[in-house]
Structure formats: structure tokens, C-alpha cells
Amino acid sequence: MNVTTNELQLYLLAKTPSSTILTFKGYEINGNTFYTADQDKKSTNQNSGVRFDAIDGCSGEKVTYYGYIEEIWELSYGPSFKIPLFKCKWFNLDGGVAVDTRYGMTTVDFKNLHYENEPFILASEVAQVFYVKDMSTLPTKRKDKQANTSNDESKRHIVLSGKRNIVGVEDHTDMSEDYNKFHEIPPFKVKIDPTITLNEEVCPWLRCNKKKGTHTKNK
């Protein structure tokens, strides 16, 4: 009897995986190199951010979840059939994830997490994202407050698409056929003047030439 690859995989999935679970600090899949958040702290690259698109069972609309990888597991169902899983922290869709109404960019709040009971996701089902500090959400500094404290961190981070290019890591590789199934986050559109007026806290130094109509001043 001829057995297809899908039938064989379904048969193996119906069995209990090996009790030995391999863990990794990095994993290459679908054209991306993923790290755990702890590995990110030791690296100059940020590779722990993930995005997952799902369909709401009630409304039928697409819902996008954002998070970052805590652990990388690989379940073994046989010598040639491995299933990689990402254990993630997910941002709360209620306040933890927001779309800026003026600029159209998606931002997340690292302190607003949720879905603790559903941390795992198939590694093949996520796309990579980067989180960049939203400098407009930096807290207002007081003159009597010491610099370089934890309160100096921005309240939100902007979500950008990850770079779909394998850069190499010492751990496992799985170049699957799903490389091209993810769409990048479209660039946000600015419908108004994006000029940001900087206050004295953000820009304390002023420089002008001594030519007509200008002068030099250091604060």
C-alpha cells in the first residue's frame, strides 16, 4: 500500500512524541532566523519578535497577534519528522496592541501582556517582526530626576516587518516550503505633516551661524 507524505505525518502526529524535547536558542525556518528573547540580549540583532494572523471565530475577521519568543522547543515524532514550537509572550489586543489613527503604524506595550494559557505556536505559522522604540512616548523628565533610569524607557514600541534573510545561528535549520507564504507589514501612510516639534528636553542644544538673521547659542 502506497502511503503519501501527508498520511504518514498524520499517522505520526497521532502517536505520542518523544519524551525528550530539544530546546534551542535560535531556529531558522521559513527564511527567518528566530532567537529567544534572552538570546537577543546577547546579540546585536533582534530576532525574537513574532506576528501571527488568525481568523476570529465569531466575526470571521482577521486578527493579528504580536509577541516575542521565550523558548524554542522541537518535538520529535520520529527520525525524520520534527515539529518546532515557539513558547511566546503575547501582547494584549485590548490596549497592548494599537494602530495609530494619525500615521497608521502598529504599536505595542511591552507591559501589557495576555493569553498566558496559550503561549505555544507552531514555528511554521509565524512571521518575524521588529520592535522599535516609539520616541514620542518617552516619559516627561523632571529636572531633579536622575538620568538613565528604567523610567526613561518609551511606553510603546513600533512594529516593523522582519528581514526575510537567514543570517546564521548555531542551532537548528528547517527550510520549509512555507518561505513565501507570509506578507510583510505594509508601510504606514502619513496623511498629515509629520513634522515633530521638539521641546527643550529632547533638543537642549541650539546652533545657528553668525550670518545675517542668525546667531550662535549653546544652552
C-alpha positions as CSV (number, residue, x, y, z in Angstrom):
1,M,0.0,0.0,0.0
2,N,1.3,3.4,-1.0
3,V,1.3,6.0,1.8
4,T,1.6,9.7,1.0
5,T,3.8,12.0,3.0
6,N,0.7,13.8,4.5
7,E,-0.8,10.5,5.5
8,L,2.5,9.4,7.1
9,Q,2.8,12.7,9.0
10,L,-0.9,12.4,10.2
11,Y,-0.1,8.9,11.5
12,L,3.0,10.1,13.3
13,L,1.1,13.0,14.9
14,A,-1.5,10.6,16.3
15,K,1.3,9.0,18.3
16,T,2.9,10.4,21.4
17,P,6.1,12.4,20.6
18,S,9.4,11.5,22.2
19,S,9.6,12.4,25.9
20,T,12.9,14.1,25.2
21,I,12.4,17.6,24.0
22,L,15.2,19.5,22.3
23,T,15.4,23.3,23.1
24,F,17.3,25.9,21.1
25,K,18.4,29.5,21.5
26,G,17.9,30.1,17.8
27,Y,16.0,28.4,14.9
28,E,15.9,29.0,11.2
29,I,12.6,28.5,9.4
30,N,10.6,30.0,6.5
31,G,13.5,32.2,5.6
32,N,13.9,33.8,9.0
33,T,16.3,33.4,11.9
34,F,14.5,33.4,15.2
35,Y,16.1,33.9,18.6
36,T,14.7,33.7,22.1
37,A,14.4,37.0,24.0
38,D,17.3,36.0,26.2
39,Q,19.5,35.3,23.2
40,D,18.5,38.7,21.8
41,K,20.0,40.4,24.8
42,K,23.4,38.8,24.0
43,S,23.2,39.7,20.3
44,T,23.4,42.8,18.2
45,N,20.4,41.5,16.2
46,Q,16.7,41.5,17.3
47,N,15.1,38.2,16.2
48,S,12.6,37.3,18.9
49,G,9.6,39.3,17.7
50,V,6.7,37.3,16.1
51,R,3.4,38.0,14.4
52,F,0.5,35.6,14.0
53,D,-2.6,36.1,11.9
54,A,-5.8,34.3,12.9
55,I,-9.5,34.4,12.0
56,D,-12.0,35.4,14.6
57,G,-14.5,32.5,15.0
58,C,-17.4,34.9,15.7
59,S,-16.9,37.8,13.3
60,G,-14.8,36.0,10.6
61,E,-12.4,38.9,10.5
62,K,-8.6,38.6,10.6
63,V,-7.0,39.2,13.9
64,T,-3.2,39.7,14.3
65,Y,-1.4,38.8,17.5
66,Y,2.1,40.2,18.3
67,G,4.6,38.8,20.8
68,Y,8.1,37.6,21.4
69,I,9.8,34.2,21.9
70,E,10.7,33.0,25.3
71,E,11.6,29.4,24.5
72,I,12.1,27.3,21.3
73,W,11.1,23.6,21.5
74,E,11.4,20.8,19.0
75,L,9.1,17.8,19.3
76,S,10.3,14.5,17.7
77,Y,7.8,12.1,16.1
78,G,10.5,10.0,14.5
79,P,13.9,10.3,12.9
80,S,12.7,12.4,10.0
81,F,9.6,14.2,11.4
82,K,10.2,17.1,13.8
83,I,7.7,19.8,14.9
84,P,9.3,23.1,16.2
85,L,7.2,25.2,18.6
86,F,7.7,28.7,19.9
87,K,6.7,29.5,23.5
88,C,5.8,33.2,23.4
89,K,4.7,36.1,25.5
90,W,1.7,37.8,23.7
91,F,0.6,41.4,23.8
92,N,-2.9,42.1,24.9
93,L,-5.1,43.0,22.0
94,D,-7.0,45.3,24.4
95,G,-4.6,48.1,24.8
96,G,-1.4,46.2,24.4
97,V,-1.7,46.5,20.6
98,A,-2.9,49.6,18.9
99,V,-2.9,51.2,15.5
100,D,-2.1,54.9,15.4
101,T,-5.0,56.7,13.9
102,R,-2.8,59.6,12.5
103,Y,0.1,57.6,11.0
104,G,-1.4,54.1,10.6
105,M,1.5,52.4,12.4
106,T,1.0,49.5,14.8
107,T,2.5,49.9,18.3
108,V,2.7,47.5,21.3
109,D,3.0,48.0,25.0
110,F,5.6,45.6,26.5
111,K,4.0,45.8,29.9
112,N,0.5,44.9,28.7
113,L,0.7,41.1,28.1
114,H,-2.1,38.5,28.0
115,Y,-3.1,34.9,26.9
116,E,-0.8,33.3,29.4
117,N,-2.6,30.0,29.0
118,E,-1.9,29.9,25.3
119,P,1.8,30.5,24.9
120,F,2.7,28.0,22.2
121,I,2.5,28.5,18.5
122,L,3.8,26.4,15.6
123,A,7.0,27.9,14.3
124,S,5.9,27.5,10.8
125,E,2.8,29.7,11.4
126,V,4.5,32.9,12.5
127,A,6.2,35.8,10.7
128,Q,9.0,37.8,12.1
129,V,8.7,41.4,13.3
130,F,11.0,44.0,14.9
131,Y,10.0,46.3,17.7
132,V,11.4,49.9,17.6
133,K,11.1,52.4,20.4
134,D,8.4,54.9,19.8
135,M,10.3,58.0,20.9
136,S,7.1,60.1,21.1
137,T,6.0,58.0,24.1
138,L,9.1,58.8,26.3
139,P,8.0,60.0,29.7
140,T,8.5,63.7,30.6
141,K,11.7,64.1,32.5
142,R,11.9,66.1,35.7
143,K,14.9,68.3,36.4
144,D,15.5,66.6,39.8
145,K,15.3,63.1,38.3
146,Q,18.4,61.1,37.7
147,A,19.2,60.2,34.1
148,N,19.4,56.7,32.7
149,T,16.7,55.1,34.9
150,S,14.1,52.5,33.9
151,N,11.6,55.3,33.7
152,D,13.4,56.6,30.7
153,E,12.1,53.8,28.5
154,S,9.5,54.6,25.9
155,K,6.0,53.4,26.8
156,R,5.3,51.8,23.4
157,H,7.2,50.2,20.5
158,I,6.5,50.5,16.8
159,V,6.1,47.2,14.9
160,L,8.1,46.7,11.7
161,S,8.4,43.7,9.4
162,G,11.3,41.4,9.9
163,K,14.0,40.9,7.3
164,R,13.5,37.6,5.5
165,N,17.1,36.6,5.2
166,I,18.9,33.9,7.1
167,V,21.9,35.3,8.9
168,G,23.1,32.1,10.6
169,V,22.9,30.8,14.1
170,E,24.5,27.8,15.9
171,D,21.2,26.0,16.3
172,H,18.7,24.2,14.0
173,T,17.6,24.9,10.4
174,D,14.4,23.9,8.7
175,M,14.0,25.5,5.2
176,S,10.4,24.6,4.6
177,E,8.2,25.3,1.6
178,D,6.3,28.0,3.6
179,Y,9.1,30.5,2.9
180,N,6.8,32.7,0.7
181,K,3.5,32.4,2.5
182,F,3.8,35.4,4.7
183,H,3.1,39.0,3.7
184,E,5.2,41.9,5.1
185,I,3.5,44.6,7.1
186,P,2.7,47.3,4.6
187,P,4.4,50.7,5.2
188,F,2.4,53.1,7.3
189,K,0.9,56.1,5.5
190,V,1.3,59.6,6.7
191,K,-1.8,61.7,5.9
192,I,-0.6,64.8,7.8
193,D,2.5,66.9,8.2
194,P,4.9,64.5,10.0
195,T,7.0,67.4,11.4
196,I,7.5,66.9,15.2
197,T,8.2,70.0,17.3
198,L,11.0,69.2,19.7
199,N,10.9,70.7,23.2
200,E,13.9,71.7,25.2
201,E,14.1,68.3,26.9
202,V,14.6,66.5,23.7
203,C,16.7,69.1,21.9
204,P,18.6,71.2,24.5
205,W,21.3,72.5,22.1
206,L,20.7,75.2,19.6
207,R,23.2,76.1,16.8
208,C,23.0,78.9,14.4
209,N,25.5,80.7,12.3
210,K,26.6,84.3,12.8
211,K,25.4,85.3,9.4
212,K,22.6,87.8,8.9
213,G,19.5,86.8,10.8
214,T,21.2,84.0,12.8
215,H,23.3,83.7,15.9
216,T,25.1,81.0,17.9
217,K,23.7,79.9,21.3
218,N,24.6,77.0,23.5
219,K,22.2,76.2,26.3
